[in-house]
């Protein structure tokens, strides 16, 4: 029976490519990031589910979260639930939103007109999170085409707003009691080319935003003002140095095994060179090991902030976004064991478990006491990049793994 299911997944390859291409032509970018949101993509996904015949027995529901910036004033997330032999659910969550394409000149194709080149499909969102989305959908289709009733009730979620923090997506939806403590939760939103890594832990997500306020003057008369750019340079360097020096510890559970404290974003200040800027804004993105005290890290940053104000005469405001590390999913949990068996069957490998620095849906579940895992066979390092791509056989392999999980192995 497993062979029949795997064969059905292989036969669906062409339709998987067509579906992913169709969805990726719809740029579901957050209205908080210059886009129009997920409405059009969710509507197209509903059509696809109907065309595949998955709605004949499944319950289809759209949950909305209010968002005044959205065109419709709401952000949609779609849920498909297909009955299985057990009431216990296998839940696979992917996100429909994507990041903007960035600099179009860095692309060798139109990011929203996906192209096949050799063994790869290129386009914005084909990897993040299109591969996981399509493979979860076609896993169920392959199972049903093989005439197999799922062992678990299958719950597929296609969720809004992951790229901007999930405030108008899963974060709000989890407060509606849509999930249960015995759910087996899989998030195919991170992985590697080998498919041999199952993520069971994530670092704390700590973001710092500094606003440096000086006094704008002509660049020929810098002594009459306060150079916010220079104050920001001093501050960024000292924060960077101090945090790395204070927290050098490593944890081999994670890749990389250390905390990262990265200055990542600098906002535009003045439009001309011959003006000393009076305002400078920059940000740090920090992925911090669970063993590190964020309170202690904050105190270090606060001291540097105050010292820099005294040293430069600038006023410095600090805004902090903090998500502490969620509990670790046990390697012995039911969902991990089920996933390991399915990966072994499809890829003939023994996957290892570990942690990452990136933030996914899984952390939100873990904070609710629901074990969750993150896994996907996916192309490393292509998400959010120009010429984003996915290997076509990865889509099929993922569908096979998810189908075997639905079957129950």
Backbone torsions as a table, in degrees:
resi	resn	phi	psi	omega
1	UNK	NA	-38.4	178.6
2	UNK	-62.3	-40.0	178.9
3	UNK	-61.7	-37.2	179.5
4	UNK	-66.2	-40.4	178.7
5	UNK	-65.0	-45.3	179.7
6	UNK	-62.9	-37.7	177.7
7	UNK	-64.9	-40.2	178.3
8	UNK	-63.6	-38.4	178.1
9	UNK	-62.5	-40.9	179.1
10	UNK	-63.9	-38.1	179.6
11	UNK	-67.0	-21.9	-177.5
12	UNK	-89.8	3.4	-175.4
13	UNK	-54.0	-48.9	-177.9
14	UNK	-60.6	-41.0	-179.9
15	UNK	-69.5	-33.8	175.9
16	UNK	-62.3	-44.4	-179.8
17	UNK	-63.5	-44.9	179.3
18	UNK	-60.8	-40.8	-178.6
19	UNK	-67.8	-44.3	179.1
20	UNK	-64.1	-41.0	176.9
21	UNK	-60.5	-45.8	-179.0
22	UNK	-60.5	-43.9	-178.4
23	UNK	-72.4	-36.1	-176.8
24	UNK	-76.4	-7.9	172.6
25	UNK	-77.2	-8.7	-179.2
26	UNK	-107.3	105.0	-175.3
27	UNK	-77.4	90.3	-178.5
28	UNK	-83.0	78.0	-178.4
29	UNK	-102.3	139.8	-177.0
30	UNK	-57.0	141.1	173.5
31	UNK	-65.5	-15.3	175.7
32	UNK	-86.8	0.8	179.7
33	UNK	-131.7	25.8	174.5
34	UNK	91.2	5.7	-178.1
35	UNK	-107.5	-168.7	-177.9
36	UNK	-111.3	1.9	176.8
37	UNK	94.1	-164.3	-169.0
38	UNK	-103.9	-0.4	-171.9
39	UNK	-54.1	-50.0	-175.9
40	UNK	-65.5	-38.1	-178.3
41	UNK	-70.8	-39.2	177.0
42	UNK	-64.6	-40.2	178.3
43	UNK	-62.7	-40.3	178.7
44	UNK	-67.9	-37.7	178.3
45	UNK	-64.4	-38.4	175.9
46	UNK	-60.0	-43.1	178.1
47	UNK	-61.5	-43.2	-178.3
48	UNK	-63.6	-43.2	178.4
49	UNK	-59.8	-40.7	177.9
50	UNK	-66.6	-44.1	-179.5
51	UNK	-62.5	-33.6	179.3
52	UNK	-79.3	-8.4	179.1
53	UNK	76.7	16.0	-177.2
54	UNK	-78.8	-13.5	-178.2
55	UNK	-88.6	1.3	-177.9
56	UNK	-67.3	-39.8	177.4
57	UNK	-113.0	-17.5	-175.7
58	UNK	-81.3	152.8	170.6
59	UNK	-94.3	126.8	179.4
60	UNK	-110.7	129.6	-179.0
61	UNK	-141.4	140.0	173.8
62	UNK	-111.6	125.8	176.3
63	UNK	-104.0	135.2	-178.0
64	UNK	-113.2	144.3	173.3
65	UNK	-122.0	128.8	-177.7
66	UNK	-62.4	136.0	176.9
67	UNK	-152.9	109.0	-175.6
68	UNK	-63.5	-22.6	-179.4
69	UNK	-80.2	-19.1	-178.6
70	UNK	-72.5	150.5	179.8
71	UNK	-57.7	-42.9	-179.6
72	UNK	-90.2	1.0	-177.1
73	UNK	68.7	10.2	179.4
74	UNK	-142.6	152.3	176.4
75	UNK	-114.4	122.1	-175.0
76	UNK	-93.1	142.5	169.3
77	UNK	-129.7	135.7	-174.5
78	UNK	-106.2	137.0	178.4
79	UNK	-123.6	133.7	176.0
80	UNK	-121.1	125.4	178.1
81	UNK	-124.7	119.4	-177.9
82	UNK	-110.7	129.0	-175.3
83	UNK	-67.8	143.0	175.5
84	UNK	-123.8	-175.3	178.5
85	UNK	-65.5	-34.6	179.5
86	UNK	-103.5	150.6	172.3
87	UNK	-74.3	-26.3	177.2
88	UNK	-58.8	139.9	-170.9
89	UNK	-108.4	142.0	165.1
90	UNK	-98.9	114.8	-175.2
91	UNK	-109.2	123.3	177.4
92	UNK	-118.5	121.5	-175.4
93	UNK	-115.7	128.6	172.3
94	UNK	-128.9	166.6	179.1
95	UNK	-114.6	143.9	-177.6
96	UNK	-92.0	-18.6	-179.0
97	UNK	-78.8	158.6	-179.8
98	UNK	-134.5	170.1	172.9
99	UNK	-88.4	159.1	175.3
100	UNK	-61.4	164.4	-177.0
101	UNK	-74.0	-18.4	-177.0
102	UNK	77.6	-145.8	-178.3
103	UNK	-71.9	109.7	-178.8
104	UNK	-62.5	-27.5	-179.3
105	UNK	-66.9	-16.6	178.4
106	UNK	-85.1	-8.1	179.8
107	UNK	-93.3	147.6	174.5
108	UNK	-100.6	6.5	176.4
109	UNK	-151.0	168.3	171.9
110	UNK	-69.4	118.8	-174.8
111	UNK	-61.8	-18.1	-179.3
112	UNK	-110.5	19.8	170.5
113	UNK	-129.6	77.0	-173.3
114	UNK	-54.1	145.0	-178.8
115	UNK	-130.3	143.0	171.5
116	UNK	-89.4	127.6	174.6
117	UNK	-131.0	106.3	-177.1
118	UNK	64.5	-123.0	-177.5
119	UNK	-92.5	6.7	-172.5
120	UNK	-119.4	151.6	170.4
121	UNK	-112.0	126.1	-177.1
122	UNK	-107.4	145.9	175.6
123	UNK	153.3	156.9	179.5
124	UNK	-67.2	125.8	177.1
125	UNK	90.9	-3.2	-178.6
126	UNK	-67.3	-29.9	176.6
127	UNK	-94.1	-50.2	-174.9
128	UNK	-110.2	92.0	14.4
129	UNK	-129.0	27.6	-173.6
130	UNK	-62.5	-38.5	-179.5
131	UNK	-60.9	-48.0	178.8
132	UNK	-64.3	-40.2	-179.5
133	UNK	-60.9	-53.2	-176.1
134	UNK	-67.5	-39.8	-178.5
135	UNK	-66.8	-35.1	177.9
136	UNK	-67.2	-39.3	179.8
137	UNK	-65.9	-44.6	-176.2
138	UNK	-82.0	-14.1	170.3
139	UNK	-62.5	-45.2	177.9
140	UNK	-65.7	-40.2	179.0
141	UNK	-62.9	-42.2	179.7
142	UNK	-63.8	-41.5	179.3
143	UNK	-60.7	-46.5	-177.5
144	UNK	-70.8	-36.5	176.7
145	UNK	-63.1	-29.0	178.1
146	UNK	-82.1	-2.9	179.1
147	UNK	74.9	27.5	-176.6
148	UNK	-107.3	129.3	174.6
149	UNK	-81.1	131.8	179.5
150	UNK	-59.7	142.2	174.9
151	UNK	-69.0	-43.8	178.6
152	UNK	-99.7	153.0	165.8
153	UNK	-66.0	129.1	-174.5
154	UNK	-97.6	124.4	177.9
155	UNK	-119.4	110.7	178.8
156	UNK	-105.0	129.7	179.5
157	UNK	-120.5	135.5	179.4
158	UNK	-124.0	101.1	-158.4
159	UNK	-110.5	149.9	179.8
160	UNK	-86.1	159.0	161.4
161	UNK	67.3	22.2	178.9
162	UNK	-66.9	-39.4	-173.9
163	UNK	-67.9	-20.9	-178.5
164	UNK	-110.4	15.7	173.0
165	UNK	113.0	-3.7	176.0
166	UNK	69.9	14.7	179.7
167	UNK	-64.0	-34.2	179.5
168	UNK	-104.6	20.0	179.1
169	UNK	-133.7	-118.8	-170.5
170	UNK	-61.6	-36.2	-179.2
171	UNK	-55.8	-45.7	178.7
172	UNK	-74.0	-36.9	-175.8
173	UNK	-68.7	-31.2	179.7
174	UNK	-65.7	-21.1	177.3
175	UNK	-76.2	-7.2	-178.3
176	UNK	-97.0	11.0	177.0
177	UNK	57.8	42.3	178.7
178	UNK	-81.3	-14.1	-176.9
179	UNK	-123.2	157.8	-175.9
180	UNK	-120.8	161.0	-175.4
181	UNK	-66.7	-23.8	-179.5
182	UNK	-95.0	6.9	177.5
183	UNK	-65.3	143.0	172.3
184	UNK	-99.4	110.9	-169.4
185	UNK	-108.2	126.5	177.8
186	UNK	-123.8	132.7	179.5
187	UNK	-121.5	101.9	180.0
188	UNK	-84.8	65.9	-175.6
189	UNK	-126.4	15.4	174.5
190	UNK	-164.6	150.9	-179.7
191	UNK	172.7	-161.3	178.5
192	UNK	-144.6	175.4	-175.6
193	UNK	-66.7	-33.4	-179.1
194	UNK	-74.7	-26.5	-176.2
195	UNK	74.6	21.4	-173.4
196	UNK	-106.4	17.8	-178.0
197	UNK	-127.0	124.2	176.4
198	UNK	-110.1	120.3	-178.5
199	UNK	-84.7	123.0	-179.9
200	UNK	-121.3	1.1	-178.0
201	UNK	-152.5	151.1	177.9
202	UNK	-135.5	147.8	176.7
203	UNK	-71.4	165.7	171.9
204	UNK	-66.9	145.7	178.9
205	UNK	-109.0	113.0	-172.1
206	UNK	-129.5	116.5	-177.5
207	UNK	-118.0	136.1	-178.4
208	UNK	-119.2	131.7	176.2
209	UNK	-123.4	120.5	-179.0
210	UNK	-107.4	132.1	172.6
211	UNK	-116.9	113.0	-177.0
212	UNK	-102.8	121.8	-176.9
213	UNK	-115.4	116.0	177.7
214	UNK	-115.5	-136.0	177.4
215	UNK	-139.2	118.7	-176.9
216	UNK	-75.6	132.1	177.4
217	UNK	-146.1	173.7	174.5
218	UNK	-67.2	140.9	-177.1
219	UNK	-64.6	-19.6	177.1
220	UNK	-78.2	-12.0	-178.2
221	UNK	-128.9	54.7	-173.5
222	UNK	-63.7	-26.1	-177.8
223	UNK	-68.4	-13.8	-179.8
224	UNK	-90.6	-5.0	-178.2
225	UNK	-126.5	-166.6	174.0
226	UNK	-129.7	114.1	-173.3
227	UNK	-77.7	104.1	-179.3
228	UNK	-65.8	-29.8	179.6
229	UNK	-66.5	-44.9	179.5
230	UNK	-65.2	-43.3	178.9
231	UNK	-60.7	-40.1	178.4
232	UNK	-65.9	-38.9	178.7
233	UNK	-62.6	-44.5	179.1
234	UNK	-62.5	-46.9	-177.5
235	UNK	-62.1	-47.6	-177.7
236	UNK	-62.1	-42.9	-179.4
237	UNK	-63.9	-45.8	-175.4
238	UNK	-70.7	-36.2	175.3
239	UNK	-64.2	-46.0	179.3
240	UNK	-57.4	-51.2	-178.7
241	UNK	-63.6	-44.4	-173.7
242	UNK	-68.2	-41.0	-178.1
243	UNK	-67.9	-42.1	178.7
244	UNK	-66.0	-36.8	179.8
245	UNK	-70.6	-37.0	-175.5
246	UNK	-75.5	-28.5	-172.9
247	UNK	-131.1	71.9	-177.9
248	UNK	-87.3	-3.6	-172.1
249	UNK	-61.2	157.5	-179.1
250	UNK	-126.6	153.0	176.5
251	UNK	-138.1	111.4	-174.1
252	UNK	-67.3	-8.2	174.3
253	UNK	-62.9	-30.4	-170.9
254	UNK	-104.3	154.6	173.1
255	UNK	-128.4	114.9	-3.6
256	UNK	-69.9	161.1	-171.8
257	UNK	-81.3	4.9	-176.2
258	UNK	-122.8	165.9	174.8
259	UNK	-74.2	144.5	177.6
260	UNK	-113.8	133.6	178.7
261	UNK	-128.0	91.1	-168.7
262	UNK	-112.2	122.2	167.4
263	UNK	-70.8	121.3	-169.3
264	UNK	-122.1	-29.2	-170.3
265	UNK	-135.3	133.0	176.8
266	UNK	-125.7	123.4	-178.9
267	UNK	-83.8	154.1	178.5
268	UNK	-63.0	141.8	176.0
269	UNK	-109.2	-100.2	179.4
270	UNK	-93.5	152.2	-176.6
271	UNK	-84.9	-3.4	-176.8
272	UNK	-130.7	155.8	-174.3
273	UNK	-75.8	-29.6	-171.3
274	UNK	-92.3	29.4	173.9
275	UNK	-127.4	131.4	173.0
276	UNK	-78.7	120.3	-175.0
277	UNK	-71.1	142.7	177.0
278	UNK	-100.1	0.2	179.8
279	UNK	-148.9	132.2	179.6
280	UNK	-139.3	132.9	-179.5
281	UNK	-126.8	130.8	176.8
282	UNK	-147.0	164.6	-174.0
283	UNK	-134.4	152.9	171.0
284	UNK	-115.3	140.3	170.9
285	UNK	-112.6	119.1	-175.3
286	UNK	-122.4	129.3	175.1
287	UNK	-115.6	109.7	-161.9
288	UNK	-115.1	133.5	178.5
289	UNK	-58.0	145.2	-179.8
290	UNK	-57.4	-25.2	-178.5
291	UNK	-75.0	-14.6	-177.6
292	UNK	-86.5	133.5	176.8
293	UNK	-79.9	115.7	177.6
294	UNK	-68.9	-28.0	175.6
295	UNK	-64.6	-42.7	177.7
296	UNK	-65.8	-40.5	178.1
297	UNK	-62.8	-40.6	178.9
298	UNK	-62.8	-41.8	-179.8
299	UNK	-61.8	-36.6	177.0
300	UNK	-63.6	-46.2	-179.3
301	UNK	-64.8	-41.6	179.9
302	UNK	-60.3	-41.7	179.6
303	UNK	-63.5	-42.2	179.0
304	UNK	-64.9	-40.9	179.0
305	UNK	-58.0	-49.1	-178.3
306	UNK	-65.9	-41.0	179.0
307	UNK	-63.4	-37.8	-179.7
308	UNK	-69.5	-35.2	175.2
309	UNK	-59.9	-45.3	-179.7
310	UNK	-65.6	-42.4	-175.8
311	UNK	-67.8	-37.6	-171.0
312	UNK	-107.3	-19.4	-175.8
313	UNK	84.3	-3.1	179.1
314	UNK	-81.8	155.4	170.9
315	UNK	-96.1	135.4	-175.5
316	UNK	-126.4	122.4	176.7
317	UNK	-103.3	141.7	-179.3
318	UNK	-124.3	126.9	174.9
319	UNK	-116.3	132.1	-175.4
320	UNK	-119.7	133.6	170.3
321	UNK	-113.6	124.4	-171.1
322	UNK	-131.2	124.6	170.6
323	UNK	-127.1	104.1	-178.8
324	UNK	-64.6	156.3	-179.2
325	UNK	-60.5	134.2	178.9
326	UNK	-80.0	160.4	175.0
327	UNK	-57.5	152.4	-179.4
328	UNK	-81.5	138.9	171.3
329	UNK	-75.8	129.7	-177.2
330	UNK	-65.2	135.3	174.7
331	UNK	-60.9	-18.7	180.0
332	UNK	-94.7	6.8	-179.3
333	UNK	-70.0	158.1	-177.3
334	UNK	-58.8	-41.0	-176.5
335	UNK	-68.3	-36.9	177.4
336	UNK	-65.6	-46.4	-179.4
337	UNK	-61.1	-41.5	179.3
338	UNK	-64.5	-42.4	-180.0
339	UNK	-67.0	-42.5	179.9
340	UNK	-58.9	-46.0	180.0
341	UNK	-62.0	-40.8	-177.9
342	UNK	-69.4	-40.9	177.5
343	UNK	-63.8	-43.2	179.9
344	UNK	-60.1	-40.4	-179.2
345	UNK	-66.3	-41.1	-174.7
346	UNK	-84.4	-45.8	-172.6
347	UNK	-102.9	-7.7	179.8
348	UNK	57.0	45.1	177.6
349	UNK	-135.6	162.8	175.0
350	UNK	-106.4	102.6	-177.0
351	UNK	-70.8	153.0	175.8
352	UNK	-107.2	159.2	177.5
353	UNK	-107.8	154.9	179.6
354	UNK	-178.3	-168.0	-177.1
355	UNK	-122.0	164.3	-179.5
356	UNK	-134.0	171.0	175.9
357	UNK	-92.6	-23.5	-177.8
358	UNK	-70.4	152.9	178.6
359	UNK	-97.1	134.9	178.3
360	UNK	-133.5	175.2	174.1
361	UNK	-54.2	-30.9	-172.0
362	UNK	-57.7	-37.6	-178.5
363	UNK	-61.9	-36.0	179.3
364	UNK	-64.2	-39.2	177.3
365	UNK	-68.3	-43.3	-178.1
366	UNK	-61.2	-36.1	177.7
367	UNK	-67.8	-20.6	177.4
368	UNK	-91.8	2.8	-179.7
369	UNK	82.5	15.4	179.2
370	UNK	-106.5	113.9	179.7
371	UNK	-59.8	136.3	-179.9
372	UNK	-142.0	149.3	177.9
373	UNK	-125.9	155.0	176.3
374	UNK	-119.3	125.3	178.4
375	UNK	-156.1	143.2	170.6
376	UNK	-166.9	145.1	165.0
377	UNK	-86.6	111.7	-175.0
378	UNK	-146.6	163.4	-177.7
379	UNK	-77.4	117.8	-177.2
380	UNK	-69.9	137.2	171.5
381	UNK	79.2	10.6	-177.8
382	UNK	-103.1	-17.3	-179.1
383	UNK	-61.9	136.4	177.8
384	UNK	71.2	4.3	-176.9
385	UNK	-97.9	158.6	169.0
386	UNK	-61.0	150.5	-178.5
387	UNK	54.3	40.8	174.0
388	UNK	-55.1	140.8	-179.1
389	UNK	-147.3	167.2	170.9
390	UNK	-135.3	146.8	171.5
391	UNK	-77.5	129.4	-175.2
392	UNK	-61.4	-37.9	-178.6
393	UNK	-69.1	-20.6	175.5
394	UNK	-66.8	-37.9	178.9
395	UNK	-60.6	-45.4	-179.4
396	UNK	-65.5	-44.7	179.9
397	UNK	-60.6	-43.4	178.5
398	UNK	-61.7	-42.1	178.5
399	UNK	-61.2	-39.1	178.7
400	UNK	-63.2	-45.7	-178.9
401	UNK	-61.9	-46.0	-178.2
402	UNK	-67.4	-35.0	178.6
403	UNK	-64.6	-42.2	178.7
404	UNK	-66.0	-35.3	175.8
405	UNK	-63.6	-42.5	178.0
406	UNK	-62.3	-35.8	179.2
407	UNK	-68.5	-29.3	176.8
408	UNK	104.3	-10.6	179.0
409	UNK	49.1	NA	NA
